[in-house]
Amino acid sequence: MRIEDYALIGDMHTAALVGRDGSIDWLCVPRFDSPSCFAALLDSPRAGRWLLAPVNARRGASRRYREDTLILETTWHCDDGSVRIVEFMPPRGEAPDVVRIVEGVRGRVEMRMELMLRFDYGRTIPRLRHDEGRLAAVAGSDATWLRTPVELHPDEEAHRTTARFTVGEGERVPFVLTWQQSWLPRPDPVDAMDALADTERSWHEWSRRCRYRGADEQAVRSSLLTLKALTYSPTGGIVAAPTASLPERLGGPRNWDYRYCWLRDASFTLEALMSAGYDAEARAWREWLLRAVAGHPADLQIMYTVEGGRRIPEWSPGWLAGYEESRPVRIGNAASAQFQLDVYGEILDCLHVARQCGLAVDDHAWDLQNALMNYLEGAWRRPDNGLWESRGPRRHFVHSKILAWVAADRMIRAIDRFGLGGPADRWRALREEIHDDVCAHGYDSGRNTFTQFYGSANLDAALLLIPRLGFLPADDPRVGGTVEAIQRELVHDGLVLRYRPDDEDVDGLAGGEGTFLACSFWLADALALTGRHERARHLFDRLLGLRNDVGLLAEEYDTANRRQVGNFPQAFSHVSIINTATALNASQGSHRRTRGARTGPP
């Protein structure tokens, strides 16, 4: 099944992927980064899945989310009638639940169910037993219960449970799957219909807080729902994606675990949340950030667990075949131990954005910023792995140096605007020194473009952020030259590559990858900032057209195969939808006002 054939349901602790065929092929419990109980996404049904679908679905299925919710409705049309499956994860109570309700729409439809629980990424097969009208499955620390009025048939030889039943017009047949640690008492049962009403009410209450108004409002609201679904509610952390090891190129080795919180996403995420009116979520994200990065600045990591933990060892479950045989399958992420200079600037930019947006000034946050800045003063000249987490040699990446400039710039702005204490003159001198260094060593005057790293001929899509970060104004010829160079050398079939992986052994990995969706949004931003509004709008509309039928985007897009690739859904892609829509609305309004103010010929 294609990556874009999945939809997302979740409870702000974890999330499941539901395929067009009615199979839940991915679910990790109790958290995003826990081992899976369904991992067919990375192998086959033998790695665990939960199928619920008509026996004879002749005309395919249509899907949608109920308005302003993450409640998925899939309608199947069969020869004997039509049936709808409503599925969701209720807000977390005593334990995680997955609720699926089969509703008869027309006629009478025969349904089938197959439950194959496989804990620990498909490796552990549980023991099945009936327990007071429920199916119970236990293995080690994991226990699950399935409640339904349908008669279940455990198949001990195949280690699965099946069912056949018929649903008629107006009938509802519920299924509730609940997980709990095996040594704890069985959770109280969840009533499916009550849970549906509570879940719909909860999502509607959250969605009503959205302040975004303007063009592309539905796309923005949908992306905000996705971002909320990727939030770990107890801490406020937001995972990059709920999946692991979905390939950046089908059959290739670029398969990473994204079920963690990246610091580089911080300011983009905060900006998206604040622009839409979600101050509480922005505040929780900032508080997660402050807790996670507390400690010695030299020990700063680029990513943390949803709870702020630092240990994210990378390993491979060799028994999984990989999505469409893309290997190795990776769990955990060794990039957590890399040195990436840019994260210091991203943190300081994030905290500055928070103050600008009205979040209360926090003395603890300012003390932390001072510590990070003091460390950065001595560290900014070091080569690093860069924001793309290169597994090749460390380089003097231009984007990393620019973010060091951003760090000094935001500290100076905080002192000037908010009256905070710090050595402003020293940091002004540092800001100028970094700026001069980047322009001297990271700019190719012959080609009129900034480059990926000092001495390189390669380009990097992150250079599109130069005007947005304020390093140079949008009308600087070097900015225009860089945007033009990226369009010549990194745009592939109209979308943007992060860089050319085969050039200069940048990342130490074989094979290529798809076009990077966030970078394509950055190009739209850069085009708008440099006055090319129609081209920016055209690119943005094309990117929106790449979303699947329920509005979800992965990390990348394979233009040759016309498929989404990479982990899914990707927070960075959806944050980019929100931020680019906001920027285009603002720039287009400004553009219209400027044109309207002219008194002479253009």
Rosetta blueprint (number, residue, H / E / L):
1 M L
2 R L
3 I H
4 E H
5 D H
6 Y E
7 A E
8 L E
9 I E
10 G E
11 D L
12 M L
13 H L
14 T L
15 A E
16 A E
17 L E
18 V E
19 G E
20 R L
21 D L
22 G L
23 S E
24 I E
25 D E
26 W E
27 L E
28 C E
29 V L
30 P L
31 R L
32 F L
33 D L
34 S L
35 P L
36 S E
37 C E
38 F E
39 A L
40 A H
41 L H
42 L H
43 D L
44 S L
45 P H
46 R H
47 A H
48 G L
49 R E
50 W E
51 L E
52 L E
53 A E
54 P E
55 V L
56 N L
57 A E
58 R E
59 R E
60 G E
61 A E
62 S E
63 R E
64 R E
65 Y E
66 R L
67 E L
68 D L
69 T L
70 L L
71 I L
72 L E
73 E E
74 T E
75 T E
76 W E
77 H E
78 C E
79 D L
80 D L
81 G E
82 S E
83 V E
84 R E
85 I E
86 V E
87 E E
88 F E
89 M L
90 P L
91 P L
92 R L
93 G L
94 E L
95 A L
96 P L
97 D E
98 V E
99 V E
100 R E
101 I E
102 V E
103 E E
104 G E
105 V E
106 R E
107 G E
108 R E
109 V E
110 E E
111 M E
112 R E
113 M E
114 E E
115 L E
116 M E
117 L L
118 R L
119 F H
120 D H
121 Y H
122 G H
123 R L
124 T E
125 I L
126 P L
127 R E
128 L E
129 R E
130 H E
131 D E
132 E L
133 G L
134 R E
135 L E
136 A E
137 A E
138 V E
139 A E
140 G L
141 S L
142 D E
143 A E
144 T E
145 W E
146 L E
147 R E
148 T L
149 P L
150 V L
151 E L
152 L L
153 H E
154 P E
155 D E
156 E L
157 E L
158 A L
159 H L
160 R E
161 T E
162 T E
163 A E
164 R E
165 F E
166 T E
167 V E
168 G E
169 E L
170 G L
171 E L
172 R E
173 V E
174 P E
175 F E
176 V E
177 L E
178 T E
179 W E
180 Q E
181 Q E
182 S L
183 W L
184 L L
185 P L
186 R L
187 P L
188 D L
189 P L
190 V L
191 D L
192 A H
193 M H
194 D H
195 A H
196 L H
197 A H
198 D H
199 T H
200 E H
201 R H
202 S H
203 W H
204 H H
205 E H
206 W H
207 S H
208 R L
209 R L
210 C L
211 R L
212 Y L
213 R L
214 G L
215 A L
216 D L
217 E H
218 Q H
219 A H
220 V H
221 R H
222 S H
223 S H
224 L H
225 L H
226 T H
227 L H
228 K H
229 A H
230 L L
231 T E
232 Y E
233 S L
234 P L
235 T L
236 G L
237 G E
238 I E
239 V L
240 A L
241 A L
242 P L
243 T L
244 A E
245 S E
246 L E
247 P E
248 E L
249 R L
250 L L
251 G L
252 G L
253 P L
254 R L
255 N E
256 W E
257 D E
258 Y L
259 R L
260 Y L
261 C E
262 W E
263 L H
264 R H
265 D H
266 A H
267 S H
268 F H
269 T H
270 L H
271 E H
272 A H
273 L H
274 M H
275 S H
276 A L
277 G L
278 Y L
279 D H
280 A H
281 E H
282 A H
283 R H
284 A H
285 W H
286 R H
287 E H
288 W H
289 L H
290 L H
291 R H
292 A H
293 V H
294 A L
295 G L
296 H L
297 P H
298 A H
299 D H
300 L L
301 Q L
302 I L
303 M E
304 Y E
305 T L
306 V L
307 E L
308 G L
309 G L
310 R L
311 R L
312 I L
313 P L
314 E L
315 W E
316 S L
317 P L
318 G L
319 W L
320 L L
321 A L
322 G L
323 Y H
324 E H
325 E H
326 S L
327 R L
328 P L
329 V L
330 R L
331 I E
332 G L
333 N L
334 A H
335 A H
336 S H
337 A H
338 Q L
339 F L
340 Q L
341 L L
342 D H
343 V H
344 Y H
345 G H
346 E H
347 I H
348 L H
349 D H
350 C H
351 L H
352 H H
353 V H
354 A H
355 R H
356 Q H
357 C L
358 G L
359 L L
360 A L
361 V L
362 D L
363 D H
364 H H
365 A H
366 W H
367 D H
368 L H
369 Q H
370 N H
371 A H
372 L H
373 M H
374 N H
375 Y H
376 L H
377 E H
378 G H
379 A H
380 W L
381 R L
382 R L
383 P L
384 D E
385 N L
386 G L
387 L L
388 W L
389 E L
390 S L
391 R L
392 G L
393 P L
394 R L
395 R E
396 H L
397 F E
398 V H
399 H H
400 S H
401 K H
402 I H
403 L H
404 A H
405 W H
406 V H
407 A H
408 A H
409 D H
410 R H
411 M H
412 I H
413 R H
414 A H
415 I H
416 D H
417 R H
418 F H
419 G L
420 L L
421 G L
422 G L
423 P L
424 A H
425 D H
426 R H
427 W H
428 R H
429 A H
430 L H
431 R H
432 E H
433 E H
434 I H
435 H H
436 D H
437 D H
438 V H
439 C H
440 A H
441 H H
442 G L
443 Y E
444 D E
445 S L
446 G L
447 R L
448 N L
449 T E
450 F E
451 T L
452 Q L
453 F E
454 Y L
455 G L
456 S L
457 A L
458 N L
459 L L
460 D L
461 A H
462 A H
463 L H
464 L H
465 L H
466 I H
467 P H
468 R H
469 L H
470 G L
471 F L
472 L L
473 P L
474 A L
475 D L
476 D L
477 P H
478 R H
479 V H
480 G H
481 G H
482 T H
483 V H
484 E H
485 A H
486 I H
487 Q H
488 R H
489 E H
490 L L
491 V E
492 H E
493 D L
494 G L
495 L E
496 V E
497 L L
498 R L
499 Y L
500 R L
501 P L
502 D L
503 D L
504 E L
505 D L
506 V L
507 D L
508 G L
509 L L
510 A L
511 G L
512 G L
513 E L
514 G L
515 T E
516 F E
517 L H
518 A H
519 C H
520 S H
521 F H
522 W H
523 L H
524 A H
525 D H
526 A H
527 L H
528 A H
529 L H
530 T L
531 G L
532 R L
533 H H
534 E H
535 R H
536 A H
537 R H
538 H H
539 L H
540 F H
541 D H
542 R H
543 L H
544 L H
545 G H
546 L L
547 R L
548 N L
549 D L
550 V L
551 G L
552 L L
553 L L
554 A L
555 E L
556 E E
557 Y E
558 D E
559 T L
560 A L
561 N L
562 R L
563 R E
564 Q E
565 V E
566 G L
567 N L
568 F L
569 P L
570 Q L
571 A H
572 F H
573 S H
574 H H
575 V H
576 S H
577 I H
578 I H
579 N H
580 T H
581 A H
582 T H
583 A H
584 L H
585 N H
586 A H
587 S H
588 Q H
589 G H
590 S H
591 H H
592 R H
593 R H
594 T H
595 R H
596 G H
597 A L
598 R L
599 T L
600 G L
601 P L
602 P L
